[in-house]
Amino acid sequence: MKRLIKRGVIAGGLAVARGLSAAGLMRGARGRGAIFTLHHVRPFSAAMFSPNAHLEITPQSLDAAIVRLRRDGYRFLALADLPAHLAGDDRSPVAVFTLDDAYRDNLDHAAPVFAHHGVPFTVFATEGFVTRTRSLWWETLAVLLQAKPRLTFDFGAGPERLHLQTLPQMQAAFTRFADFVHAVDEATAVADIDRLARAEGLDPLSLTDRLTLDAAGLGVLARQPGAAIGAHTVSHRALARLSDAEADDEIVRSVEAVAAVTGVRPTTFAYPYGDARAVSPRDMRLARRHGLVAVTTRPGTLARDADLTALPRISLNGHFQTPDHVAALASGIPFRLMRAASA
């Protein structure tokens, strides 16, 4: 119910933004353009329990988004070329497309759409996913929680019995696990979830293999028209919660891993999770030290003086993927209104 209420509030806010934009108001909110975040791009598949539905859009929706942005006067730019654009005098708005985690569907379904429209895009690869040594805990839970009527897990205060017969119960359990991942040592939390999954007959690394590109697939993707591969750490942990040495190692090794696969040293980087809890000023300094243009998931449009190690991005949310929604988000008005409301 809370999720439905939140989606209703977001839908209402986007409708207000569309109205203000259509009236020619708050034009400055658009800034110099926007960077868009995607994850999965794949055909719609109905499921009773889809806790990660906000992380996927259909190829048709991506196509329609590009058409709408082009109609609205946006020029499409590769992320690596963004610094030069922001430093220049060209005031035309730009749209930059990025995709996190290097899912297989980025090659199968997203790349053909981008190629059809001649739009460049950057896919951020996590070294541990590419080598099949790290699991995607959110994907593991999406499968596990709907496969079992009940589970037992220790969140830190002793074993608890989780009942999973209804959608609210499954969603509550998913939220509980997500909070657990972000509240304790992340590597330990993910290892505990992996151990639970294996005990219940689900191999998390097999799921990684099924969902994400390996080195060969990443190489094929890198050769697609307009494609670039960026770095996304080794283990997909929140850098802000790591030591200086660990955070630096996550960045450096992921850059080296991408270079080893593609033959090109990446100049772009995406922080895992990317919000204020996951990215610290220290992490931005590390990105700057290594000459990287780095993106967050903090929502907003692009300013001329944007910090190139903390660039905002707009998520193309699977619950709001119509062309009107995309136009409302790109206008920057929703984020301007959010900041005003919280001031």
C-alpha positions as CSV (number, residue, x, y, z in Angstrom):
1,M,0.0,0.0,0.0
2,K,2.8,2.4,0.9
3,R,4.4,1.8,-2.5
4,L,1.1,2.4,-4.3
5,I,0.7,5.7,-2.4
6,K,4.2,6.7,-3.3
7,R,3.7,5.9,-6.9
8,G,0.5,8.0,-6.9
9,V,2.3,10.9,-5.4
10,I,5.1,10.7,-8.0
11,A,2.5,10.4,-10.8
12,G,0.8,13.5,-9.5
13,G,4.0,15.4,-9.3
14,L,4.9,14.5,-12.9
15,A,1.5,15.6,-14.0
16,V,2.1,19.0,-12.4
17,A,5.5,19.2,-14.0
18,R,4.0,18.5,-17.4
19,G,1.5,21.3,-16.9
20,L,4.1,23.8,-15.8
21,S,6.4,22.9,-18.7
22,A,3.5,23.1,-21.3
23,A,2.8,26.6,-20.0
24,G,6.4,27.6,-20.5
25,L,7.1,28.0,-16.8
26,M,10.3,27.2,-15.0
27,R,12.3,26.7,-18.2
28,G,15.5,27.2,-16.3
29,A,15.0,23.9,-14.5
30,R,16.0,22.0,-17.6
31,G,19.6,23.3,-17.3
32,R,22.0,22.0,-19.9
33,G,20.3,18.7,-20.2
34,A,20.1,15.4,-18.4
35,I,21.8,12.1,-17.8
36,F,19.4,9.1,-17.8
37,T,19.9,6.0,-15.7
38,L,18.6,2.6,-16.9
39,H,19.2,-1.0,-15.8
40,H,17.2,-3.7,-17.5
41,V,15.8,-3.0,-21.0
42,R,13.7,-6.0,-21.9
43,P,10.2,-7.1,-23.0
44,F,7.5,-6.8,-20.3
45,S,6.9,-10.0,-18.3
46,A,4.1,-10.1,-15.8
47,A,5.0,-11.3,-12.3
48,M,3.0,-11.3,-9.1
49,F,6.1,-10.1,-7.2
50,S,8.4,-7.6,-8.9
51,P,10.4,-5.7,-6.3
52,N,12.8,-4.5,-8.9
53,A,10.2,-3.4,-11.5
54,H,11.4,0.2,-11.1
55,L,14.8,-0.9,-12.6
56,E,13.4,-2.0,-16.0
57,I,11.8,-0.5,-19.0
58,T,10.7,-2.1,-22.3
59,P,12.6,-1.6,-25.6
60,Q,9.4,0.1,-26.9
61,S,9.5,2.6,-24.0
62,L,13.2,3.3,-24.7
63,D,12.4,3.9,-28.3
64,A,9.6,6.3,-27.5
65,A,11.7,8.2,-25.0
66,I,14.4,8.8,-27.6
67,V,11.8,10.0,-30.1
68,R,10.2,12.3,-27.6
69,L,13.5,13.8,-26.4
70,R,14.6,14.4,-30.0
71,R,11.2,16.1,-30.7
72,D,11.8,18.3,-27.7
73,G,15.1,19.5,-29.1
74,Y,17.6,17.4,-27.2
75,R,20.9,16.4,-28.8
76,F,22.3,13.0,-27.8
77,L,25.8,12.9,-26.4
78,A,28.1,10.3,-25.0
79,L,28.9,10.6,-21.3
80,A,32.7,10.9,-22.0
81,D,31.9,14.0,-24.2
82,L,29.8,15.7,-21.6
83,P,32.7,17.7,-19.9
84,A,33.5,19.5,-23.2
85,H,29.8,20.3,-23.8
86,L,29.4,21.8,-20.3
87,A,32.5,23.9,-20.7
88,G,31.4,25.2,-24.1
89,D,29.0,27.8,-25.2
90,D,26.4,25.5,-26.9
91,R,23.2,26.0,-24.9
92,S,21.2,23.3,-26.7
93,P,20.1,20.7,-24.1
94,V,21.7,17.3,-24.3
95,A,20.5,13.8,-23.3
96,V,23.0,11.2,-22.1
97,F,22.0,7.6,-21.7
98,T,23.7,5.3,-19.1
99,L,23.0,1.7,-18.1
100,D,24.2,0.2,-14.8
101,D,25.4,-3.4,-14.1
102,A,25.8,-4.6,-17.7
103,Y,22.8,-6.9,-17.9
104,R,22.6,-9.2,-20.9
105,D,19.5,-7.4,-22.1
106,N,21.6,-4.3,-22.6
107,L,23.1,-6.1,-25.6
108,D,20.1,-8.0,-26.7
109,H,17.4,-5.3,-26.4
110,A,18.9,-1.8,-25.6
111,A,21.8,-1.7,-28.1
112,P,19.6,-2.3,-31.1
113,V,17.3,0.6,-30.1
114,F,20.3,3.0,-29.6
115,A,21.8,1.9,-32.9
116,H,18.5,2.5,-34.8
117,H,18.4,6.1,-33.6
118,G,22.2,6.7,-33.7
119,V,22.3,7.4,-30.0
120,P,25.5,6.8,-28.0
121,F,25.3,5.1,-24.6
122,T,27.5,4.0,-21.8
123,V,27.1,0.7,-19.9
124,F,28.8,0.4,-16.5
125,A,30.2,-3.0,-15.7
126,T,30.9,-4.5,-12.3
127,E,34.0,-6.7,-12.4
128,G,32.6,-9.2,-10.0
129,F,29.5,-9.7,-12.1
130,V,31.6,-10.1,-15.3
131,T,33.8,-12.8,-13.6
132,R,30.8,-14.5,-11.9
133,T,32.4,-14.0,-8.4
134,R,29.8,-11.6,-7.1
135,S,26.0,-12.0,-6.8
136,L,23.3,-9.4,-7.3
137,W,21.5,-9.6,-4.0
138,W,18.4,-7.7,-5.1
139,E,17.9,-10.2,-8.0
140,T,18.6,-13.1,-5.7
141,L,15.9,-12.0,-3.3
142,A,13.4,-11.3,-6.1
143,V,13.6,-15.0,-7.1
144,L,13.9,-16.5,-3.6
145,L,11.1,-14.6,-1.9
146,Q,8.5,-15.7,-4.4
147,A,9.7,-19.3,-4.6
148,K,9.4,-20.2,-0.9
149,P,6.3,-19.9,1.4
150,R,8.5,-19.2,4.4
151,L,12.2,-18.6,5.2
152,T,14.3,-18.4,8.3
153,F,17.0,-15.7,8.6
154,D,19.1,-14.0,11.3
155,F,19.1,-10.3,10.9
156,G,21.3,-9.9,13.9
157,A,18.9,-10.7,16.8
158,G,18.6,-14.4,16.3
159,P,16.8,-16.5,13.7
160,E,13.4,-15.2,12.5
161,R,10.6,-16.9,10.6
162,L,9.5,-15.0,7.5
163,H,6.1,-15.8,6.1
164,L,5.9,-15.2,2.3
165,Q,2.4,-16.3,1.3
166,T,1.1,-12.9,0.3
167,L,2.5,-10.0,-1.8
168,P,2.7,-7.6,1.2
169,Q,4.6,-10.2,3.1
170,M,7.1,-10.7,0.3
171,Q,7.5,-6.9,-0.2
172,A,8.0,-6.4,3.6
173,A,10.6,-9.1,3.6
174,F,12.4,-7.6,0.6
175,T,12.5,-4.2,2.3
176,R,13.8,-5.9,5.5
177,F,16.6,-7.6,3.6
178,A,17.5,-4.4,1.7
179,D,17.7,-2.5,5.0
180,F,19.9,-5.2,6.4
181,V,22.4,-5.0,3.5
182,H,22.8,-1.2,4.0
183,A,22.9,-1.4,7.8
184,V,25.7,-3.8,8.5
185,D,28.9,-4.8,6.6
186,E,27.7,-5.1,3.1
187,A,30.0,-8.0,2.1
188,T,28.9,-10.0,5.1
189,A,25.2,-9.3,4.6
190,V,25.3,-10.4,0.9
191,A,27.3,-13.5,1.9
192,D,24.5,-14.3,4.4
193,I,21.8,-13.9,1.7
194,D,23.8,-16.0,-0.7
195,R,24.1,-18.7,1.9
196,L,20.4,-18.7,2.6
197,A,19.7,-18.9,-1.2
198,R,22.0,-21.9,-1.6
199,A,20.4,-23.6,1.3
200,E,17.1,-23.2,-0.4
201,G,18.4,-24.6,-3.7
202,L,19.1,-21.3,-5.5
203,D,22.7,-20.6,-6.7
204,P,23.2,-16.8,-6.7
205,L,26.2,-17.0,-9.1
206,S,24.1,-18.9,-11.6
207,L,21.7,-16.1,-11.5
208,T,24.5,-13.6,-12.1
209,D,25.5,-15.7,-15.1
210,R,22.0,-15.7,-16.5
211,L,21.4,-12.0,-16.1
212,T,24.7,-10.2,-16.8
213,L,27.3,-10.2,-19.5
214,D,30.5,-12.1,-19.1
215,A,33.8,-10.8,-20.6
216,A,33.0,-12.2,-24.1
217,G,29.6,-10.6,-24.0
218,L,31.0,-7.3,-22.7
219,G,33.5,-7.3,-25.6
220,V,30.6,-7.8,-28.1
221,L,28.7,-5.0,-26.5
222,A,31.7,-2.7,-26.6
223,R,31.8,-3.1,-30.4
224,Q,28.2,-2.1,-30.9
225,P,27.5,1.3,-32.6
226,G,27.8,4.1,-30.1
227,A,28.6,1.9,-27.2
228,A,31.1,2.7,-24.4
229,I,31.9,0.7,-21.3
230,G,32.4,2.4,-18.0
231,A,33.6,1.1,-14.6
232,H,31.2,0.2,-11.7
233,T,33.6,-1.1,-9.0
234,V,34.6,-4.7,-8.3
235,S,32.0,-5.8,-5.8
236,H,29.1,-3.3,-6.1
237,R,29.4,-2.1,-2.6
238,A,28.6,1.4,-1.3
239,L,32.0,3.1,-1.5
240,A,31.2,5.6,1.3
241,R,31.1,2.7,3.8
242,L,34.6,1.4,2.8
243,S,38.0,2.4,4.0
244,D,40.2,4.7,1.9
245,A,42.2,1.8,0.6
246,E,39.2,-0.4,-0.1
247,A,37.4,2.4,-2.0
248,D,40.4,3.2,-4.1
249,D,41.0,-0.5,-4.9
250,E,37.4,-0.8,-6.0
251,I,37.7,2.0,-8.4
252,V,41.2,1.2,-9.8
253,R,40.6,-2.5,-10.2
254,S,37.3,-2.0,-12.0
255,V,38.9,0.5,-14.4
256,E,41.7,-2.0,-15.1
257,A,39.1,-4.8,-15.6
258,V,37.2,-2.9,-18.2
259,A,40.4,-2.0,-20.0
260,A,41.5,-5.6,-20.1
261,V,38.2,-6.6,-21.8
262,T,37.7,-3.8,-24.2
263,G,41.3,-2.6,-24.8
264,V,40.3,0.9,-23.9
265,R,40.8,2.5,-20.5
266,P,37.4,3.8,-19.4
267,T,37.1,7.5,-18.4
268,T,33.6,7.1,-16.9
269,F,32.5,5.6,-13.6
270,A,29.2,5.0,-11.8
271,Y,29.0,4.8,-8.0
272,P,27.0,1.7,-6.8
273,Y,23.6,2.9,-5.4
274,G,24.8,6.4,-6.0
275,D,22.8,8.2,-3.3
276,A,24.0,10.4,-0.5
277,R,24.4,7.4,1.8
278,A,26.6,5.5,-0.7
279,V,28.8,8.3,-2.1
280,S,31.1,10.5,0.0
281,P,33.3,13.5,-0.8
282,R,36.2,11.2,-0.3
283,D,34.9,9.0,-3.1
284,M,34.6,12.0,-5.4
285,R,38.2,12.9,-4.7
286,L,39.3,9.4,-5.6
287,A,37.3,9.6,-8.9
288,R,39.0,12.9,-9.6
289,R,42.4,11.6,-8.8
290,H,41.9,8.8,-11.4
291,G,40.7,11.2,-14.1
292,L,37.1,9.8,-14.1
293,V,33.8,11.4,-15.0
294,A,31.6,9.9,-12.3
295,V,27.8,9.7,-12.0
296,T,25.6,9.4,-9.0
297,T,21.8,8.6,-8.7
298,R,21.0,11.9,-7.1
299,P,18.2,13.3,-9.3
300,G,18.5,16.5,-11.2
301,T,19.5,18.1,-14.5
302,L,22.9,19.4,-15.6
303,A,24.3,22.8,-14.7
304,R,27.2,24.3,-16.5
305,D,29.3,24.2,-13.3
306,A,28.3,20.6,-12.4
307,D,30.9,18.6,-10.4
308,L,32.2,16.1,-13.0
309,T,32.7,13.6,-10.2
310,A,29.2,13.9,-8.8
311,L,26.9,14.2,-11.8
312,P,23.2,13.8,-11.2
313,R,21.1,11.3,-13.1
314,I,17.4,10.8,-13.8
315,S,16.2,7.3,-13.5
316,L,13.9,6.0,-16.2
317,N,11.6,4.3,-13.7
318,G,9.8,1.2,-14.9
319,H,6.6,2.5,-13.3
320,F,6.7,5.8,-15.2
321,Q,8.0,5.1,-18.7
322,T,5.6,6.9,-21.1
323,P,7.0,9.7,-23.3
324,D,5.1,12.3,-21.2
325,H,6.8,11.0,-18.1
326,V,10.2,11.2,-19.7
327,A,9.5,14.8,-20.9
328,A,8.4,15.8,-17.4
329,L,11.5,14.4,-15.8
330,A,13.8,15.9,-18.4
331,S,12.2,19.3,-17.7
332,G,13.9,19.3,-14.3
333,I,10.7,20.8,-12.8
334,P,10.0,17.8,-10.5
335,F,13.4,18.1,-8.8
336,R,13.1,21.9,-8.5
337,L,9.8,21.4,-6.8
338,M,11.2,18.7,-4.5
339,R,14.0,21.0,-3.4
340,A,11.6,23.8,-2.8
341,A,9.3,21.6,-0.7
342,S,12.2,20.4,1.5
343,A,13.7,23.8,2.0
